[in-house]
Amino acid sequence: MRIHIATDHAGLDFSTHLKQHLAEAGHEVVDHGPTEYDPIDDYPAFCINAAKAVVADQQAGVQALGVVFGGSGNGEQIAANKVHGIRAALVWNTSTAELARQHNDANVISIGARQHTIEEATGFIDTFIAEPFSFEERHARRIAQLAEFEATGTIAGKHVDA
């Protein structure tokens, strides 16, 4: 599987570990930056580029997921979710990593690099990558509603305030 990663200065050390770990597990890793430490860098472009690459790969039939991370993971998740077609989930334990895939078919996860040990974060990522979407009707229906709202600004048959 192709895994797109992005971070900011807070996750740069973790990025080096993650690239090696994922490559050893047989994944193709694409690093969207940064490549060097800058204490005042800005994560949005890195995370948006990773998210755009996930969408492009998936549309081309390539199995791909994304992992974005920073100090808390919050801003990185927000940035990734600005990309049409991305469902990025903030993950803070194994259960949220599993549910992100099972229930939400998340294609990107975000992790707070300053919130977890390298071992914990690596475990969350491994769980996320290994977990398939459940394809349960209720989860597929909800994802379709989100996609419909993203495309049209409304959800048929549901009240969405203007």
Order of alpha helices (4+ residues) and beta strands (2+ residues): beta-alpha-beta-alpha-beta-alpha-beta-alpha-beta-alpha-alpha
